[in-house]
Amino acid sequence: MRSSVIAVAAAAVALAGCGGDEKVSGRAPQAPERMTLRAPGFQSGQPIPVEYTCDGRDISPPLGWSGTPRDARELAILVEDPDAPGGTFVHWVLFGLSPTQKQLDAGAKLESSRQGRNSFGETRYRGPCPPQGDKPPRYEFSIYALRERIEASEGAAADEVRDEIRRKAIASGRLTGRYGR
């Protein structure tokens, strides 16, 4: 009996994907203008280096972008797994970045910006951590230029920040990586 309870518990953890329950619904917000987002450690559609996952240092990858519109008042970044069972799993919600900023270093220190709550229930970057043996899911890194500042506070729910991005985005760029275990 005890071994079957343990087996059921282990299966529930495996089915949870990345391990949290605060998923969001719907695709990432879109914007009319385009920006370019890049990560020096990987190309779009390619594997994300282990260093930026739960199997490595679990720090945010370096990111760089261009094409920020002149009338942007703020930048925001979302990192999401749209392939997670039960809804989109959010790995990072970052907003309040200066529109003059052009990059973030790996494991960026974020004193002047704010972070929303990810699907792990934390206010920080958490890297990909899919179940072992699954087909490597997509992880979408998105940058947004906003016409107005986001009013949400530090620790806001991902859905709240996504809704503000959806209403205020004037440009966006996306980079998709994959990671499997």
KEGUDO-116370 format. One line per 3 residues: number of its first residue (from 0); for each residue x, y, z of N, C-alpha, C, O. Coordinates in pm, whole numbers, always signed. Layout:
// residues N
NUM	X,Y,Z,X,Y,Z,X,Y,Z,X,Y,Z ~ ...
//
This chain:
// residues 181
0	+82,-119,+0,+0,+0,+0,+87,+125,+0,+64,+217,-79 ~ +186,+129,+89,+271,+246,+99,+345,+272,-33,+356,+387,-75 ~ +394,+166,-100,+466,+185,-226,+374,+237,-335,+419,+312,-422
3	+245,+200,-333,+153,+252,-435,+122,+399,-408,+105,+476,-503 ~ +116,+441,-282,+96,+582,-250,+216,+664,-297,+200,+772,-353 ~ +335,+612,-275,+456,+680,-320,+458,+689,-472,+495,+792,-528
6	+420,+581,-540,+417,+580,-687,+317,+682,-740,+347,+752,-837 ~ +200,+692,-678,+99,+790,-721,+152,+931,-699,+134,+1018,-785 ~ +215,+956,-586,+271,+1089,-558,+380,+1124,-659,+386,+1237,-707
9	+467,+1028,-691,+573,+1054,-789,+515,+1082,-926,+565,+1168,-998 ~ +410,+1011,-963,+345,+1035,-1094,+283,+1173,-1098,+291,+1241,-1200 ~ +222,+1216,-988,+161,+1350,-984,+267,+1458,-1002,+243,+1557,-1071
12	+383,+1440,-940,+491,+1537,-956,+538,+1539,-1100,+560,+1647,-1156 ~ +555,+1424,-1162,+600,+1417,-1301,+501,+1481,-1395,+540,+1550,-1488 ~ +372,+1460,-1371,+270,+1518,-1458,+258,+1668,-1442,+207,+1735,-1531
15	+304,+1721,-1333,+294,+1865,-1310,+388,+1944,-1399,+383,+2067,-1398 ~ +475,+1877,-1475,+565,+1949,-1565,+673,+2017,-1486,+761,+1951,-1432 ~ +668,+2147,-1478,+772,+2223,-1411,+749,+2233,-1261,+839,+2276,-1190
18	+633,+2195,-1210,+617,+2185,-1067,+532,+2288,-1000,+517,+2280,-878 ~ +475,+2384,-1066,+392,+2485,-1001,+248,+2472,-1045,+216,+2391,-1132 ~ +162,+2552,-984,+22,+2544,-1023,-34,+2679,-1065,-154,+2689,-1092
21	+47,+2782,-1074,+0,+2915,-1112,+23,+2936,-1261,+105,+3019,-1301 ~ -50,+2863,-1342,-36,+2875,-1487,-126,+2987,-1536,-217,+3031,-1465 ~ -100,+3034,-1657,-182,+3138,-1718,-248,+3081,-1842,-204,+2979,-1895
24	-351,+3146,-1888,-420,+3096,-2006,-392,+3187,-2125,-368,+3306,-2110 ~ -397,+3128,-2241,-381,+3205,-2363,-236,+3227,-2402,-144,+3209,-2323 ~ -221,+3267,-2528,-88,+3294,-2583,-32,+3421,-2521,-104,+3502,-2462
27	+100,+3436,-2535,+167,+3557,-2488,+111,+3678,-2564,+68,+3665,-2678 ~ +111,+3794,-2501,+61,+3915,-2568,+136,+3942,-2699,+252,+3906,-2714 ~ +67,+4007,-2792,+123,+4045,-2921,+130,+4198,-2928,+70,+4267,-2845
30	+203,+4250,-3025,+214,+4394,-3045,+226,+4422,-3194,+272,+4337,-3270 ~ +185,+4543,-3238,+186,+4573,-3381,+326,+4590,-3442,+347,+4551,-3557 ~ +421,+4645,-3367,+556,+4666,-3420,+648,+4553,-3374,+618,+4483,-3277
33	+760,+4534,-3445,+853,+4426,-3416,+984,+4476,-3359,+1037,+4579,-3400 ~ +1034,+4401,-3263,+1166,+4420,-3207,+1245,+4292,-3234,+1187,+4190,-3270 ~ +1376,+4297,-3217,+1460,+4179,-3231,+1514,+4142,-3094,+1572,+4227,-3025
36	+1497,+4017,-3054,+1548,+3966,-2927,+1648,+3856,-2957,+1622,+3770,-3042 ~ +1761,+3858,-2889,+1863,+3756,-2909,+1924,+3716,-2774,+1922,+3792,-2677 ~ +1977,+3594,-2773,+2047,+3542,-2655,+2182,+3491,-2706,+2187,+3397,-2784
39	+2292,+3552,-2662,+2423,+3509,-2710,+2452,+3360,-2690,+2535,+3305,-2763 ~ +2387,+3294,-2596,+2414,+3153,-2569,+2341,+3054,-2656,+2377,+2936,-2657 ~ +2237,+3097,-2732,+2164,+3004,-2818,+2086,+3081,-2924,+2053,+3198,-2907
42	+2058,+3012,-3032,+1981,+3068,-3143,+1834,+3027,-3129,+1803,+2926,-3065 ~ +1745,+3104,-3190,+1603,+3070,-3185,+1579,+2930,-3240,+1630,+2893,-3346 ~ +1500,+2853,-3165,+1468,+2716,-3204,+1569,+2613,-3157,+1546,+2493,-3172
45	+1680,+2658,-3100,+1787,+2568,-3059,+1780,+2540,-2908,+1706,+2608,-2836 ~ +1857,+2442,-2860,+1857,+2411,-2716,+1909,+2526,-2630,+2003,+2597,-2667 ~ +1847,+2543,-2516,+1891,+2640,-2416,+2006,+2576,-2339,+1994,+2461,-2295
48	+2118,+2647,-2322,+2230,+2589,-2246,+2189,+2550,-2104,+2111,+2619,-2039 ~ +2243,+2438,-2056,+2210,+2383,-1925,+2225,+2486,-1814,+2148,+2485,-1718 ~ +2323,+2575,-1825,+2348,+2676,-1721,+2223,+2755,-1684,+2208,+2799,-1570
51	+2131,+2774,-1780,+2012,+2857,-1760,+1888,+2775,-1728,+1776,+2823,-1744 ~ +1909,+2651,-1681,+1799,+2560,-1648,+1812,+2513,-1503,+1908,+2546,-1434 ~ +1714,+2434,-1459,+1718,+2379,-1323,+1830,+2278,-1305,+1867,+2246,-1193
54	+1886,+2228,-1416,+1996,+2133,-1409,+2132,+2203,-1403,+2235,+2137,-1386 ~ +2132,+2333,-1417,+2255,+2412,-1412,+2249,+2513,-1299,+2208,+2481,-1188 ~ +2290,+2636,-1329,+2291,+2741,-1227,+2154,+2807,-1208,+2133,+2883,-1114
57	+2059,+2777,-1299,+1923,+2830,-1290,+1921,+2983,-1284,+1848,+3043,-1206 ~ +2005,+3044,-1369,+2010,+3190,-1379,+1956,+3232,-1516,+1958,+3153,-1611 ~ +1910,+3355,-1524,+1860,+3405,-1652,+1973,+3414,-1753,+2086,+3450,-1718
60	+1944,+3382,-1880,+2048,+3393,-1983,+2073,+3539,-2019,+1988,+3625,-1993 ~ +2187,+3568,-2078,+2208,+3704,-2128,+2112,+3727,-2244,+2093,+3639,-2328 ~ +2053,+3845,-2249,+1961,+3882,-2355,+1999,+4018,-2410,+2045,+4105,-2335
63	+1980,+4037,-2538,+2001,+4166,-2601,+1887,+4192,-2698,+1827,+4098,-2750 ~ +1855,+4319,-2721,+1745,+4351,-2811,+1770,+4482,-2883,+1854,+4563,-2844 ~ +1695,+4498,-2991,+1702,+4621,-3069,+1563,+4648,-3126,+1475,+4562,-3123
66	+1546,+4769,-3178,+1418,+4806,-3238,+1319,+4865,-3141,+1199,+4867,-3171 ~ +1364,+4912,-3025,+1272,+4975,-2929,+1219,+5105,-2989,+1298,+5191,-3026 ~ +1087,+5122,-2999,+1032,+5246,-3052,+1066,+5366,-2963,+1078,+5353,-2841
69	+1081,+5481,-3025,+1118,+5603,-2950,+1014,+5643,-2847,+1048,+5702,-2745 ~ +888,+5611,-2872,+784,+5652,-2778,+759,+5550,-2666,+664,+5564,-2590 ~ +843,+5448,-2656,+830,+5350,-2547,+862,+5414,-2413,+954,+5495,-2403
72	+784,+5379,-2311,+804,+5432,-2176,+863,+5328,-2081,+914,+5362,-1974 ~ +855,+5201,-2121,+901,+5093,-2034,+917,+4968,-2119,+853,+4954,-2223 ~ +1003,+4876,-2073,+1020,+4745,-2136,+980,+4637,-2035,+994,+4654,-1914
75	+932,+4525,-2088,+896,+4411,-2004,+943,+4284,-2074,+953,+4280,-2197 ~ +972,+4181,-1996,+1015,+4051,-2049,+931,+3942,-1984,+908,+3943,-1863 ~ +886,+3849,-2066,+818,+3728,-2018,+895,+3607,-2069,+942,+3608,-2183
78	+907,+3504,-1987,+960,+3375,-2030,+855,+3272,-1993,+819,+3256,-1876 ~ +804,+3203,-2097,+691,+3113,-2076,+709,+2982,-2151,+776,+2976,-2254 ~ +649,+2877,-2097,+644,+2745,-2161,+499,+2723,-2205,+416,+2683,-2124
81	+468,+2748,-2334,+330,+2732,-2380,+289,+2586,-2397,+171,+2558,-2420 ~ +383,+2493,-2388,+355,+2351,-2408,+324,+2276,-2279,+297,+2156,-2282 ~ +328,+2344,-2165,+305,+2277,-2037,+163,+2223,-2028,+69,+2287,-2075
84	+147,+2105,-1968,+12,+2052,-1950,-71,+2144,-1861,-23,+2191,-1758 ~ -194,+2170,-1901,-284,+2249,-1817,-273,+2399,-1833,-340,+2472,-1761 ~ -192,+2446,-1924,-182,+2591,-1945,-38,+2637,-1955,+55,+2560,-1930
87	-21,+2761,-1992,+113,+2819,-2008,+180,+2833,-1873,+124,+2890,-1779 ~ +301,+2782,-1864,+380,+2788,-1741,+475,+2907,-1751,+552,+2917,-1847 ~ +470,+2997,-1655,+549,+3121,-1657,+677,+3103,-1576,+674,+3065,-1459
90	+791,+3129,-1641,+921,+3116,-1576,+977,+3250,-1528,+1059,+3254,-1436 ~ +934,+3360,-1591,+987,+3491,-1551,+892,+3600,-1596,+840,+3598,-1708 ~ +869,+3695,-1506,+789,+3814,-1534,+873,+3933,-1487,+890,+3954,-1367
93	+924,+4010,-1582,+1012,+4122,-1551,+956,+4247,-1619,+924,+4244,-1737 ~ +944,+4355,-1543,+893,+4479,-1600,+957,+4597,-1529,+1022,+4582,-1426 ~ +935,+4716,-1585,+997,+4836,-1527,+1136,+4862,-1580,+1210,+4942,-1523
96	+1174,+4794,-1689,+1306,+4818,-1750,+1302,+4949,-1827,+1201,+4983,-1890 ~ +1411,+5022,-1824,+1422,+5148,-1897,+1415,+5122,-2047,+1474,+5026,-2096 ~ +1344,+5208,-2122,+1338,+5189,-2268,+1472,+5217,-2337,+1487,+5186,-2455
99	+1568,+5273,-2266,+1701,+5295,-2325,+1792,+5174,-2305,+1899,+5167,-2365 ~ +1751,+5081,-2221,+1831,+4961,-2196,+1831,+4873,-2320,+1729,+4863,-2389 ~ +1944,+4809,-2349,+1958,+4727,-2469,+1993,+4581,-2441,+1994,+4498,-2532
102	+2020,+4550,-2312,+2060,+4412,-2281,+2050,+4384,-2133,+2040,+4474,-2050 ~ +2053,+4255,-2101,+2064,+4205,-1964,+2176,+4104,-1964,+2186,+4021,-2055 ~ +2261,+4109,-1863,+2366,+4009,-1848,+2307,+3880,-1791,+2197,+3880,-1737
105	+2380,+3771,-1803,+2338,+3644,-1742,+2324,+3665,-1592,+2409,+3728,-1529 ~ +2216,+3613,-1534,+2193,+3628,-1391,+2180,+3772,-1349,+2225,+3810,-1241 ~ +2119,+3853,-1434,+2111,+3999,-1415,+2063,+4038,-1275,+1970,+3979,-1220
108	+2129,+4138,-1221,+2086,+4201,-1095,+1987,+4310,-1134,+2017,+4394,-1218 ~ +1870,+4310,-1074,+1759,+4392,-1123,+1711,+4493,-1019,+1596,+4487,-975 ~ +1796,+4584,-980,+1761,+4681,-877,+1655,+4782,-921,+1571,+4822,-841
111	+1657,+4823,-1048,+1567,+4931,-1091,+1441,+4881,-1159,+1362,+4962,-1207 ~ +1419,+4752,-1165,+1299,+4698,-1227,+1220,+4617,-1124,+1262,+4605,-1008 ~ +1107,+4563,-1166,+1022,+4482,-1077,+999,+4346,-1141,+1011,+4329,-1262
114	+966,+4249,-1056,+937,+4114,-1105,+801,+4070,-1054,+765,+4092,-938 ~ +727,+4007,-1143,+600,+3947,-1105,+622,+3804,-1060,+734,+3752,-1066 ~ +516,+3742,-1015,+522,+3606,-963,+516,+3507,-1079,+427,+3514,-1164
117	+611,+3415,-1082,+612,+3312,-1186,+524,+3194,-1142,+462,+3199,-1036 ~ +518,+3090,-1223,+433,+2975,-1191,+487,+2890,-1077,+417,+2801,-1027 ~ +609,+2916,-1035,+664,+2851,-915,+618,+2925,-789,+642,+2878,-678
120	+552,+3041,-808,+509,+3123,-695,+620,+3213,-644,+612,+3263,-532 ~ +724,+3234,-725,+841,+3314,-685,+854,+3438,-772,+798,+3445,-881 ~ +927,+3536,-723,+952,+3659,-799,+1097,+3660,-844,+1178,+3741,-798
123	+1129,+3569,-935,+1263,+3560,-991,+1258,+3472,-1115,+1156,+3408,-1143 ~ +1366,+3469,-1189,+1378,+3378,-1302,+1395,+3236,-1250,+1475,+3212,-1160 ~ +1321,+3144,-1308,+1341,+3001,-1285,+1347,+2937,-1423,+1257,+2953,-1504
126	+1454,+2866,-1447,+1477,+2808,-1579,+1394,+2686,-1610,+1324,+2633,-1524 ~ +1402,+2642,-1735,+1331,+2522,-1777,+1366,+2402,-1690,+1480,+2385,-1648 ~ +1265,+2320,-1662,+1282,+2202,-1578,+1176,+2099,-1613,+1097,+2059,-1527
129	+1172,+2055,-1741,+1067,+1962,-1783,+1089,+1822,-1727,+1199,+1789,-1683 ~ +984,+1740,-1729,+1000,+1601,-1686,+1102,+1528,-1773,+1112,+1554,-1893 ~ +1178,+1438,-1713,+1277,+1362,-1788,+1208,+1271,-1889,+1106,+1209,-1860
132	+1267,+1264,-2008,+1217,+1175,-2112,+1113,+1236,-2204,+1085,+1180,-2309 ~ +1054,+1350,-2166,+956,+1416,-2253,+1025,+1480,-2372,+1144,+1512,-2367 ~ +950,+1499,-2480,+1001,+1575,-2594,+1033,+1716,-2544,+953,+1774,-2472
135	+1149,+1773,-2582,+1186,+1906,-2533,+1081,+2012,-2568,+1057,+2039,-2686 ~ +1018,+2073,-2467,+918,+2175,-2494,+983,+2307,-2539,+1104,+2326,-2529 ~ +899,+2397,-2589,+943,+2532,-2628,+940,+2623,-2506,+854,+2610,-2419
138	+1035,+2713,-2502,+1039,+2818,-2401,+1047,+2949,-2476,+1146,+2976,-2545 ~ +944,+3033,-2462,+937,+3158,-2536,+986,+3273,-2449,+930,+3301,-2342 ~ +1090,+3340,-2496,+1143,+3461,-2434,+1086,+3577,-2514,+1110,+3586,-2635
141	+1010,+3665,-2451,+947,+3776,-2521,+986,+3908,-2457,+989,+3921,-2335 ~ +1015,+4007,-2542,+1043,+4145,-2496,+929,+4232,-2546,+878,+4212,-2657 ~ +889,+4328,-2465,+781,+4420,-2501,+822,+4564,-2475,+880,+4595,-2371
144	+793,+4651,-2570,+804,+4795,-2551,+662,+4844,-2523,+569,+4813,-2598 ~ +647,+4920,-2416,+514,+4963,-2373,+497,+5114,-2385,+591,+5190,-2361 ~ +377,+5158,-2423,+350,+5301,-2438,+328,+5370,-2304,+339,+5492,-2293
147	+295,+5290,-2200,+276,+5341,-2064,+342,+5244,-1967,+363,+5127,-1998 ~ +374,+5295,-1850,+434,+5211,-1748,+332,+5113,-1690,+213,+5144,-1682 ~ +379,+4997,-1652,+293,+4898,-1585,+273,+4943,-1441,+369,+4979,-1372
150	+149,+4941,-1397,+114,+4989,-1263,+126,+4881,-1156,+119,+4911,-1037 ~ +142,+4756,-1196,+150,+4646,-1100,+272,+4661,-1011,+373,+4721,-1049 ~ +262,+4606,-893,+372,+4614,-797,+458,+4487,-801,+420,+4387,-862
153	+571,+4493,-737,+659,+4376,-722,+576,+4259,-669,+499,+4275,-575 ~ +593,+4142,-730,+522,+4023,-685,+382,+4008,-742,+308,+3918,-701 ~ +343,+4094,-836,+210,+4085,-897,+194,+3951,-968,+292,+3891,-1013
156	+72,+3905,-979,+43,+3780,-1050,+78,+3795,-1198,+63,+3903,-1255 ~ +126,+3687,-1257,+164,+3689,-1399,+48,+3734,-1487,+68,+3812,-1580 ~ -75,+3687,-1460,-190,+3727,-1541,-213,+3878,-1536,-248,+3938,-1637
159	-193,+3939,-1420,-211,+4084,-1407,-111,+4159,-1495,-148,+4253,-1566 ~ +14,+4118,-1491,+117,+4184,-1572,+93,+4157,-1720,+106,+4248,-1802 ~ +58,+4034,-1756,+30,+4001,-1896,-85,+4086,-1949,-80,+4132,-2063
162	-189,+4108,-1869,-302,+4190,-1913,-257,+4334,-1940,-299,+4394,-2039 ~ -173,+4388,-1852,-122,+4524,-1875,-35,+4529,-2000,-44,+4624,-2078 ~ +48,+4428,-2019,+131,+4422,-2141,+40,+4419,-2264,+64,+4492,-2360
165	-62,+4335,-2260,-155,+4322,-2373,-215,+4458,-2410,-229,+4488,-2529 ~ -251,+4539,-2312,-314,+4670,-2337,-213,+4778,-2379,-250,+4872,-2449 ~ -87,+4765,-2337,+9,+4875,-2354,+122,+4847,-2452,+200,+4938,-2480
168	+133,+4727,-2504,+245,+4690,-2592,+235,+4760,-2727,+130,+4756,-2793 ~ +344,+4823,-2769,+351,+4883,-2902,+450,+4808,-2991,+445,+4822,-3113 ~ +538,+4729,-2931,+633,+4649,-3009,+673,+4527,-2925,+669,+4530,-2802
171	+710,+4419,-2996,+754,+4300,-2924,+850,+4220,-3011,+854,+4234,-3133 ~ +927,+4137,-2944,+1018,+4045,-3011,+1018,+3914,-2935,+993,+3912,-2815 ~ +1047,+3805,-3005,+1042,+3674,-2941,+1158,+3588,-2986,+1200,+3592,-3101
174	+1207,+3510,-2892,+1313,+3412,-2915,+1265,+3283,-2849,+1225,+3284,-2732 ~ +1267,+3174,-2923,+1220,+3046,-2869,+1336,+2950,-2856,+1410,+2925,-2952 ~ +1352,+2895,-2736,+1453,+2792,-2712,+1385,+2662,-2673,+1265,+2660,-2645
177	+1461,+2554,-2672,+1407,+2424,-2631,+1499,+2366,-2524,+1619,+2393,-2520 ~ +1438,+2285,-2437,+1521,+2216,-2339,+1452,+2085,-2300,+1333,+2083,-2269 ~ +1529,+1978,-2302,+1479,+1848,-2262,+1577,+1781,-2168,+1695,+1816,-2163
180	+1527,+1685,-2093,+1611,+1616,-1995,+1607,+1466,-2019,+1671,+1390,-1947
//
